[in-house]
């Protein structure tokens, strides 16, 4: 069996053996890298959001503290929720471009044409 046949998880009809693809080291590495980013980031964001909600509910005095004119701490923290969402998106795009896309491209190339 040639090297390209060993790395191309497709039968002679071109149908892919998805169980073999999923069991491959490249796919496991892709999944591990994705999870290593997504789970901690989701946990951090949910903790940050929960803190905001708890402060809004139980720390009225703190949240209504004026910072500048009619702008208070609650408004600033609320707007920072949007900022953190965009920051997480930017970080994910960088992470995906650097750590996920090369592996996904390799897997796709192996599936589509047998090229490593």
Secondary structure, 3 states (H helix, E strand, C coil): CCHHHHHCCECCCCCECHHHHHHCHHHHHHHHHHHHHHHHHHHHHHHHHHHHHHHHHHCHHHHCCEEECCEEHHHHHHHHHHHHHHHHHHHHHHHHHHHHHHHHHHHHHHHHHCCC
